[in-house]
Amino acid sequence: MTSDTGVQKLSFYDHMLFIVITFIYWFTLYIYVPVFVSYLDYLGGTYTLVGFIVGSYGIMQILLRLPVGVVSDRLQIRKPFVIIGLVTGVISCLGFALTESIEFALVSRFISGITASMWVAFTVLYASYFKQEDTTRAMGNVQFITVASQLVSMGLSGYLVTHFGWKSPFWLGGLIGLFGILLAFQIKESKKKTEINKIELKEINDVLKEPAVLKAATLSAIAHAVLFITMFGFLPNYALEIGASKENLIYLVFSFMIPHAIAPIITGRYLAGRFQKWSILVVGFLGTFLFSAIIPFVKSLEVLFLTQALNGFAQGMTIPLLMGMAIQTIPNRKRATAMGLFQAVYAIGIFLGPFISGLFTEKGTFFPVFMTAGAVGFIGLLLSLKWGFQKASIQKGQTKPM
């Protein structure tokens, strides 16, 4: 059954089922993140290798996300990719749990990149539950679910390792993931009655050249590079260096992730309707730049928690907004291709951010790592200002698109 707007009506249960499955999906990916660098160090990896392994999660996404999007649009299906994501998430967690070598850790991390590549299908499927003009709000909602899962899973990580050993986060992630696989078979796909035709091959090239998608993807690559250098990379290790214990890493996780979870809701439901999106991005990247660059100068845990709460909020403003901008003007039958391109490009940031930072960290100092994060955030700020001014000028009829 569809509404007059062409969106199939789905029950509250369908929405909640998707939310729970999305929560489980990210839980399997992030249950070990705060202790992952320390775990790889425990296995004997150099920081260059550690940075590569952390970033290798992004390599598979670079390779797979666009093909996943194209195939999903060609077949007009999303659900099988959701199931694949959950299955590979379980395999990755069990790979970490059942082995104890740096080589198998790399393999398991690559498999987790396959899991993350299926996020293309998750986002497009959830967007199809909403009217096209509500895409930004939908992406704000799905980002909130994502960050809430990351918050809970990462909050448990240090406690689990302290009380049950290095393997416990991997075992828990695998077990929770198995439950998610069973639930995923109940997911409903929503199809819009006005957009039931499959994408044609000649249309794919047009999507790949869409300026709105490319700009959003570039800025998202920058945002994710900073995120994977800081909270999902070396920030927990820096906290340990200045006095945190593995168990009270939960305070760092909460200080960053709670504002990071709240920001998408505030941005999607309130700020995006009152302010220009480019202005919001400027503010978000300004905060990302400032609160990432300040990290190596902070020697107090309390001050670190405060600055990273602000950093979490700033980064949370940009990511869901960019996700919505990437597909808002794209017809539903082409959205997986657009989202695949968008996510493949930002996966470059997921890989290069921690990998390049790992090269710097070999020198035994975190200073260049977080200076790199700040510099990347500053580039995002400059591009947001440039493209925002161009957009404003075009709207006023003063210049032509470039």
RAKA-V334624 format. One record per residue. N is the residue number from 1. RES is the residue in one small letter. PHI is phi in degrees with one decimal (* if undefined). OMEGA is omega in degrees with one decimal (none if undefined). NEAR is the number of other ideal C-beta (glycine too) atoms within 12 Angstrom. Layout:
n,res,phi,omega,near
N,RES,PHI,OMEGA,NEAR
N,RES,PHI,OMEGA,NEAR
This chain:
n,res,phi,omega,near
1,m,*,179.1,13
2,t,-122.8,176.1,18
3,s,-85.3,179.6,16
4,d,-65.8,179.9,12
5,t,-84.0,178.8,18
6,g,89.7,178.6,21
7,v,-99.3,179.4,26
8,q,-61.8,178.8,26
9,k,-75.7,178.5,21
10,l,-119.9,-176.9,24
11,s,-76.4,174.6,15
12,f,-58.7,178.5,11
13,y,-61.2,179.8,14
14,d,-61.1,178.8,23
15,h,-64.8,-177.7,25
16,m,-67.6,177.0,18
17,l,-61.3,179.2,27
18,f,-62.4,179.8,39
19,i,-61.3,-178.9,27
20,v,-63.7,-179.6,26
21,i,-65.8,177.3,40
22,t,-63.2,177.4,40
23,f,-59.0,-179.3,34
24,i,-65.3,179.5,41
25,y,-54.7,-179.0,51
26,w,-73.4,177.9,42
27,f,-59.6,-179.2,41
28,t,-65.5,-177.5,47
29,l,-84.8,-169.9,49
30,y,-117.7,-178.4,44
31,i,-59.8,-176.2,46
32,y,-109.7,-170.6,45
33,v,-58.6,-176.8,48
34,p,-62.2,-177.6,46
35,v,-107.8,-171.9,43
36,f,-66.8,179.0,47
37,v,-62.0,178.0,46
38,s,-64.4,179.1,33
39,y,-64.9,178.5,38
40,l,-65.6,174.5,39
41,d,-63.7,177.1,27
42,y,-61.6,178.7,21
43,l,-76.4,176.2,26
44,g,103.1,-179.3,15
45,g,-78.0,172.2,29
46,t,-71.4,-178.4,20
47,y,-67.1,175.0,32
48,t,-64.0,178.6,21
49,l,-67.6,177.8,27
50,v,-59.6,178.8,35
51,g,-60.9,178.8,38
52,f,-66.6,-179.0,32
53,i,-65.1,177.0,38
54,v,-58.5,-178.1,46
55,g,-76.4,-178.4,42
56,s,-61.2,172.1,38
57,y,-52.2,-179.6,45
58,g,-82.5,-176.7,42
59,i,-61.5,-179.7,30
60,m,-63.9,178.5,34
61,q,-68.7,176.8,43
62,i,-60.4,-176.2,33
63,l,-76.7,-167.2,23
64,l,-103.8,-169.2,34
65,r,-63.5,178.3,44
66,l,-66.1,175.5,32
67,p,-57.6,177.2,26
68,v,-60.7,179.0,43
69,g,-62.9,-179.1,45
70,v,-63.8,-179.7,35
71,v,-63.2,179.4,28
72,s,-61.2,178.2,44
73,d,-72.0,179.3,39
74,r,-62.8,-179.2,22
75,l,-91.4,-175.7,20
76,q,54.2,175.3,30
77,i,-133.1,179.2,26
78,r,-125.2,-171.9,40
79,k,-55.8,-179.4,30
80,p,-58.4,179.9,22
81,f,-71.4,174.7,41
82,v,-62.1,-179.9,40
83,i,-64.3,177.7,29
84,i,-59.2,179.4,31
85,g,-60.0,179.7,46
86,l,-70.3,179.8,44
87,v,-63.8,-179.9,28
88,t,-67.9,175.5,36
89,g,-62.3,177.3,50
90,v,-66.3,179.5,40
91,i,-60.1,179.6,29
92,s,-61.9,-179.8,42
93,c,-60.6,179.7,40
94,l,-68.3,175.9,27
95,g,-62.4,175.4,32
96,f,-65.6,-174.0,42
97,a,-69.2,-172.3,31
98,l,-93.5,-179.4,19
99,t,-128.1,178.6,22
100,e,-148.6,176.0,20
101,s,-146.8,-177.8,19
102,i,-66.4,-179.5,24
103,e,-68.3,178.5,18
104,f,-69.9,175.3,23
105,a,-63.4,177.5,37
106,l,-65.1,179.0,30
107,v,-61.6,-179.2,23
108,s,-64.6,178.1,41
109,r,-69.1,175.5,47
110,f,-60.9,179.4,33
111,i,-63.7,176.6,35
112,s,-63.4,175.1,47
113,g,-67.8,173.9,37
114,i,-63.5,176.8,38
115,t,-54.7,-177.3,46
116,a,-65.1,179.2,47
117,s,-64.0,-179.2,42
118,m,-75.6,177.3,46
119,w,-60.0,175.1,50
120,v,-52.2,-177.4,44
121,a,-67.7,178.5,46
122,f,-58.0,-174.4,50
123,t,-66.5,-179.4,48
124,v,-69.2,178.1,49
125,l,-62.5,-179.3,43
126,y,-68.3,177.9,45
127,a,-61.5,-179.4,41
128,s,-69.4,176.9,45
129,y,-78.1,-174.7,39
130,f,-123.7,172.2,36
131,k,-67.6,-174.3,24
132,q,-60.2,-178.8,25
133,e,-71.7,179.0,16
134,d,-101.2,-176.1,24
135,t,-60.9,-179.4,39
136,t,-61.2,178.5,36
137,r,-65.3,178.4,32
138,a,-61.7,179.6,38
139,m,-69.3,173.5,43
140,g,-64.4,177.9,41
141,n,-63.0,-176.2,32
142,v,-69.3,176.0,42
143,q,-69.1,176.6,43
144,f,-63.1,178.1,35
145,i,-60.5,179.9,34
146,t,-57.3,-175.3,40
147,v,-70.0,176.7,41
148,a,-60.9,177.6,31
149,s,-65.8,178.0,37
150,q,-61.4,179.6,39
151,l,-62.2,-178.3,35
152,v,-65.5,-176.1,28
153,s,-66.4,-179.7,40
154,m,-68.6,177.1,44
155,g,-65.1,179.4,34
156,l,-78.6,-168.0,33
157,s,-56.4,-177.6,42
158,g,-61.9,178.9,36
159,y,-62.1,-179.3,27
160,l,-61.4,-178.8,30
161,v,-64.9,-179.0,33
162,t,-62.6,-172.7,22
163,h,-98.7,-173.7,14
164,f,-128.7,175.3,20
165,g,98.7,-174.3,19
166,w,-60.0,-172.7,28
167,k,-79.8,-171.4,26
168,s,-60.0,177.9,27
169,p,-62.3,-179.1,40
170,f,-68.1,178.1,43
171,w,-63.2,-179.5,26
172,l,-65.0,178.0,32
173,g,-59.4,178.8,44
174,g,-65.1,-179.2,37
175,l,-66.6,178.0,23
176,i,-62.7,179.5,33
177,g,-62.6,177.7,40
178,l,-60.9,176.7,23
179,f,-64.4,178.5,23
180,g,-63.5,178.7,39
181,i,-60.6,179.7,28
182,l,-61.9,180.0,20
183,l,-68.0,-172.6,27
184,a,-63.0,179.7,35
185,f,-68.3,179.8,17
186,q,-93.3,-177.9,20
187,i,-61.4,174.0,37
188,k,-103.4,174.1,25
189,e,-93.1,179.0,29
190,s,-100.6,178.1,35
191,k,-117.8,179.0,27
192,k,-89.0,-171.7,28
193,k,-64.9,-179.3,19
194,t,-88.6,-174.4,18
195,e,-136.7,-176.4,24
196,i,-101.3,179.9,18
197,n,-77.0,179.2,17
198,k,-76.3,178.7,23
199,i,-66.4,177.4,32
200,e,-87.8,-178.1,17
201,l,-58.8,-178.7,16
202,k,-67.5,179.9,10
203,e,-79.9,-178.7,22
204,i,-61.2,-179.3,28
205,n,-61.2,178.0,15
206,d,-64.2,178.5,19
207,v,-63.8,-176.8,35
208,l,-67.0,179.7,26
209,k,-102.4,-176.6,14
210,e,-65.5,-176.3,28
211,p,-58.6,-178.4,22
212,a,-61.6,179.9,27
213,v,-67.7,-176.8,37
214,l,-66.4,178.4,25
215,k,-65.9,179.2,32
216,a,-62.2,-179.1,43
217,a,-66.7,179.8,39
218,t,-62.0,179.5,33
219,l,-67.0,178.1,47
220,s,-68.1,175.0,45
221,a,-60.9,177.6,38
222,i,-64.7,-179.6,44
223,a,-61.9,-178.6,51
224,h,-73.4,175.1,46
225,a,-61.0,178.5,43
226,v,-65.4,-178.6,53
227,l,-61.0,-177.2,46
228,f,-84.7,168.6,46
229,i,-82.5,-172.9,51
230,t,-91.3,-169.6,50
231,m,-63.1,-178.0,49
232,f,-94.0,-180.0,45
233,g,-133.0,-167.8,47
234,f,-98.9,-179.1,47
235,l,-61.3,177.0,47
236,p,-58.2,178.3,44
237,n,-65.9,177.1,40
238,y,-64.9,177.2,38
239,a,-61.0,177.2,40
240,l,-62.6,-178.6,26
241,e,-66.2,-177.3,26
242,i,-97.6,169.6,23
243,g,125.9,179.1,19
244,a,-75.0,171.9,30
245,s,-102.8,179.0,22
246,k,-58.5,-177.5,32
247,e,-69.7,-179.0,23
248,n,-89.4,166.2,25
249,l,-60.5,179.1,41
250,i,-59.0,179.7,31
251,y,-70.0,175.2,29
252,l,-66.5,179.4,45
253,v,-58.9,-179.1,41
254,f,-64.4,-176.4,29
255,s,-63.2,179.1,35
256,f,-84.3,-167.2,44
257,m,-78.8,178.6,45
258,i,-64.3,174.1,30
259,p,-61.6,179.2,34
260,h,-65.9,177.8,45
261,a,-80.3,-178.3,39
262,i,-74.3,-174.7,30
263,a,-56.2,179.5,40
264,p,-61.4,179.3,41
265,i,-67.1,179.0,32
266,i,-63.2,-179.4,28
267,t,-67.3,-175.5,42
268,g,-69.0,-173.1,36
269,r,-95.7,-174.2,24
270,y,-124.3,-174.0,18
271,l,-68.1,-176.0,29
272,a,-62.8,179.1,36
273,g,-87.1,-176.0,18
274,r,-114.3,-177.3,13
275,f,-128.8,176.3,19
276,q,-66.2,-175.5,21
277,k,-62.2,179.9,37
278,w,-67.2,176.8,34
279,s,-67.1,177.8,25
280,i,-64.2,178.8,37
281,l,-64.3,177.9,44
282,v,-59.5,179.1,33
283,v,-63.4,-179.6,32
284,g,-62.5,-179.3,47
285,f,-72.8,174.5,43
286,l,-61.9,177.4,29
287,g,-64.1,178.3,37
288,t,-59.1,179.3,49
289,f,-62.6,-174.6,38
290,l,-66.0,-172.4,26
291,f,-83.2,170.5,38
292,s,-89.1,-178.7,50
293,a,-66.9,-176.8,30
294,i,-79.6,-172.1,29
295,i,-52.8,-175.1,46
296,p,-68.4,178.1,29
297,f,-90.5,-177.7,20
298,v,-92.8,-179.4,29
299,k,-115.4,178.7,17
300,s,-108.6,179.8,15
301,l,-62.4,-178.4,23
302,e,-62.5,178.8,19
303,v,-67.9,177.6,21
304,l,-61.2,179.3,37
305,f,-59.7,-178.8,32
306,l,-65.5,-178.1,22
307,t,-65.3,-178.4,35
308,q,-80.8,168.9,44
309,a,-64.6,177.4,30
310,l,-68.1,177.8,32
311,n,-64.4,179.1,45
312,g,-60.5,179.0,42
313,f,-66.9,-178.8,34
314,a,-61.1,179.7,41
315,q,-68.2,178.4,54
316,g,-69.6,177.1,45
317,m,-71.9,-169.8,43
318,t,-86.4,-168.5,51
319,i,-62.8,-179.4,52
320,p,-70.2,178.0,48
321,l,-64.2,178.4,45
322,l,-65.7,178.7,52
323,m,-62.7,178.0,46
324,g,-66.7,179.9,44
325,m,-63.4,-176.7,42
326,a,-68.4,-173.9,46
327,i,-123.3,-172.3,44
328,q,-59.7,-177.9,34
329,t,-96.0,-177.0,21
330,i,-94.6,176.5,35
331,p,-56.1,-173.6,30
332,n,-57.7,-176.7,40
333,r,-71.3,177.8,33
334,k,-108.5,-169.2,36
335,r,-69.6,-179.7,44
336,a,-66.0,175.9,47
337,t,-64.4,178.9,44
338,a,-62.2,-180.0,47
339,m,-69.4,176.6,51
340,g,-62.9,176.1,45
341,l,-61.2,-179.8,43
342,f,-55.5,-175.9,47
343,q,-75.1,176.3,48
344,a,-66.0,179.7,42
345,v,-67.2,-178.0,36
346,y,-72.6,174.3,44
347,a,-66.0,175.1,38
348,i,-60.3,176.7,32
349,g,-66.7,178.4,43
350,i,-60.7,179.6,43
351,f,-79.1,-172.3,37
352,l,-69.3,-178.3,34
353,g,-55.7,-179.2,43
354,p,-69.1,-179.0,47
355,f,-66.1,179.3,34
356,i,-65.2,177.9,34
357,s,-64.0,177.3,48
358,g,-62.7,176.4,36
359,l,-62.0,179.4,23
360,f,-68.3,-174.4,28
361,t,-68.7,178.4,37
362,e,-56.5,-179.1,21
363,k,-77.3,175.0,15
364,g,87.9,178.2,12
365,t,-135.4,178.7,18
366,f,-89.7,-175.3,36
367,f,-56.5,-179.3,23
368,p,-66.3,178.9,25
369,v,-61.7,-175.4,43
370,f,-80.5,170.2,40
371,m,-67.1,175.2,28
372,t,-62.8,178.7,38
373,a,-60.3,178.7,49
374,g,-63.6,-179.6,34
375,a,-64.1,178.5,27
376,v,-64.4,177.0,39
377,g,-61.3,179.5,43
378,f,-66.5,176.1,25
379,i,-61.5,176.5,26
380,g,-60.7,177.3,47
381,l,-61.8,-179.0,33
382,l,-63.6,-180.0,22
383,l,-66.8,178.0,31
384,s,-63.5,177.3,40
385,l,-63.6,-178.2,23
386,k,-61.8,-176.2,22
387,w,-71.6,175.7,32
388,g,-66.1,177.7,29
389,f,-65.1,177.8,21
390,q,-61.3,179.2,21
391,k,-61.8,-180.0,26
392,a,-64.7,-179.7,19
393,s,-66.4,178.3,17
394,i,-62.6,179.9,17
395,q,-62.8,179.1,14
396,k,-86.1,177.8,11
397,g,76.7,-176.7,9
398,q,-88.1,-179.7,12
399,t,-138.2,175.5,13
400,k,-100.4,178.2,9
401,p,-58.3,179.4,14
402,m,-104.5,none,12
